[in-house]
Amino acid sequence: MLRQVLRPIVRNVRKAGTHSASSELPADLRRPTINDIPVPHGSWKEHYDARQKVYNAQLIAGITVLVGTLLFVKTSDIIFFNWGPPEEPAEKK
């Protein structure tokens, strides 16, 4: 039983001993500056219009699916929406 407890501990100590941590920085490393940030190019308006076209198409598709789903649910009587009082059951004679 002692072997089962000690085996993982010894294995972890052996693995930890093989790693070396270095605090030295590479010689060619330089600190980043503001000049390293990419500069935007092209017309912002063209990009904006292209993205708006996609967003508007997604909005129209979503509204269409929502309305279609609501109409299907309403006509198939899957859900009662409580828009008014329920119909009274017919009296049996």
Distance bins in CASP14 RR format, pairs under 12 A and 6 or more apart:
PFRMAT RR
TARGET T0000
AUTHOR 0000-0000-0000
RMODE 2
METHOD distances of the structure
MODEL  1
1 7 0 0 0 0 0 1 0 0 0 0 0
2 9 0 0 0 0 0 1 0 0 0 0 0
2 10 0 0 0 0 0 1 0 0 0 0 0
3 9 0 0 0 0 0 1 0 0 0 0 0
3 10 0 0 0 0 1 0 0 0 0 0 0
4 10 0 0 0 0 0 1 0 0 0 0 0
4 11 0 0 0 0 0 1 0 0 0 0 0
5 11 0 0 0 0 0 1 0 0 0 0 0
6 12 0 0 0 0 0 1 0 0 0 0 0
6 13 0 0 0 0 0 1 0 0 0 0 0
7 13 0 0 0 0 0 1 0 0 0 0 0
7 14 0 0 0 0 0 1 0 0 0 0 0
8 14 0 0 0 0 0 1 0 0 0 0 0
8 15 0 0 0 0 0 1 0 0 0 0 0
9 15 0 0 0 0 0 1 0 0 0 0 0
9 16 0 0 0 0 0 1 0 0 0 0 0
10 16 0 0 0 0 0 1 0 0 0 0 0
10 17 0 0 0 0 0 1 0 0 0 0 0
11 17 0 0 0 0 0 1 0 0 0 0 0
11 18 0 0 0 0 0 1 0 0 0 0 0
12 18 0 0 0 0 0 1 0 0 0 0 0
12 19 0 0 0 0 0 1 0 0 0 0 0
13 19 0 0 0 0 0 1 0 0 0 0 0
25 31 0 0 0 0 0 1 0 0 0 0 0
30 36 0 0 0 0 1 0 0 0 0 0 0
40 47 0 0 0 0 1 0 0 0 0 0 0
41 47 0 0 0 0 0 1 0 0 0 0 0
42 48 0 0 0 0 0 1 0 0 0 0 0
42 50 0 0 0 0 0 1 0 0 0 0 0
43 49 0 0 0 0 1 0 0 0 0 0 0
43 50 0 0 0 0 0 1 0 0 0 0 0
44 50 0 0 0 0 0 1 0 0 0 0 0
44 51 0 0 0 0 0 1 0 0 0 0 0
45 51 0 0 0 0 0 1 0 0 0 0 0
45 52 0 0 0 0 0 1 0 0 0 0 0
46 52 0 0 0 0 0 1 0 0 0 0 0
46 53 0 0 0 0 0 1 0 0 0 0 0
47 53 0 0 0 0 0 1 0 0 0 0 0
47 54 0 0 0 0 0 1 0 0 0 0 0
48 54 0 0 0 0 0 1 0 0 0 0 0
48 55 0 0 0 0 0 1 0 0 0 0 0
49 55 0 0 0 0 0 1 0 0 0 0 0
49 56 0 0 0 0 0 1 0 0 0 0 0
50 56 0 0 0 0 0 1 0 0 0 0 0
50 57 0 0 0 0 0 1 0 0 0 0 0
51 57 0 0 0 0 0 1 0 0 0 0 0
51 58 0 0 0 0 0 1 0 0 0 0 0
52 58 0 0 0 0 0 1 0 0 0 0 0
52 59 0 0 0 0 0 1 0 0 0 0 0
53 59 0 0 0 0 0 1 0 0 0 0 0
53 60 0 0 0 0 0 1 0 0 0 0 0
54 60 0 0 0 0 0 1 0 0 0 0 0
54 61 0 0 0 0 0 1 0 0 0 0 0
55 61 0 0 0 0 0 1 0 0 0 0 0
55 62 0 0 0 0 0 1 0 0 0 0 0
56 62 0 0 0 0 0 1 0 0 0 0 0
56 63 0 0 0 0 0 1 0 0 0 0 0
57 63 0 0 0 0 0 1 0 0 0 0 0
57 64 0 0 0 0 0 1 0 0 0 0 0
58 64 0 0 0 0 0 1 0 0 0 0 0
58 65 0 0 0 0 0 1 0 0 0 0 0
59 65 0 0 0 0 0 1 0 0 0 0 0
59 66 0 0 0 0 0 1 0 0 0 0 0
60 66 0 0 0 0 0 1 0 0 0 0 0
60 67 0 0 0 0 0 1 0 0 0 0 0
61 67 0 0 0 0 0 1 0 0 0 0 0
61 68 0 0 0 0 0 1 0 0 0 0 0
62 68 0 0 0 0 1 0 0 0 0 0 0
62 69 0 0 0 0 1 0 0 0 0 0 0
62 70 0 0 0 0 0 1 0 0 0 0 0
63 69 0 0 0 0 0 1 0 0 0 0 0
63 70 0 0 0 0 0 1 0 0 0 0 0
64 70 0 0 0 0 0 1 0 0 0 0 0
64 71 0 0 0 0 0 1 0 0 0 0 0
65 71 0 0 0 0 0 1 0 0 0 0 0
65 72 0 0 0 0 0 1 0 0 0 0 0
66 72 0 0 0 0 0 1 0 0 0 0 0
66 73 0 0 0 0 0 1 0 0 0 0 0
67 73 0 0 0 0 0 1 0 0 0 0 0
67 74 0 0 0 0 0 1 0 0 0 0 0
68 74 0 0 0 0 1 0 0 0 0 0 0
68 75 0 0 0 0 1 0 0 0 0 0 0
68 76 0 0 0 0 0 1 0 0 0 0 0
69 75 0 0 0 0 0 1 0 0 0 0 0
69 76 0 0 0 0 0 1 0 0 0 0 0
69 78 0 0 0 0 0 1 0 0 0 0 0
69 79 0 0 0 0 0 1 0 0 0 0 0
70 76 0 0 0 0 0 1 0 0 0 0 0
70 78 0 0 0 0 0 1 0 0 0 0 0
70 79 0 0 0 0 1 0 0 0 0 0 0
70 81 0 0 0 0 1 0 0 0 0 0 0
70 83 0 0 0 0 0 1 0 0 0 0 0
71 78 0 0 0 0 0 1 0 0 0 0 0
71 79 0 0 0 0 0 1 0 0 0 0 0
71 81 0 0 0 0 0 1 0 0 0 0 0
72 78 0 0 0 0 1 0 0 0 0 0 0
72 79 0 0 0 0 0 1 0 0 0 0 0
73 79 1 0 1 0 0 0 0 0 0 0 0
73 80 0 0 0 0 1 0 0 0 0 0 0
73 81 0 0 0 0 1 0 0 0 0 0 0
74 80 0 0 0 0 1 0 0 0 0 0 0
74 81 1 0 0 1 0 0 0 0 0 0 0
74 83 0 0 0 0 1 0 0 0 0 0 0
75 81 0 0 0 0 0 1 0 0 0 0 0
77 86 0 0 0 0 0 1 0 0 0 0 0
77 87 0 0 0 0 0 1 0 0 0 0 0
80 86 1 0 0 1 0 0 0 0 0 0 0
80 87 0 0 0 0 0 1 0 0 0 0 0
END
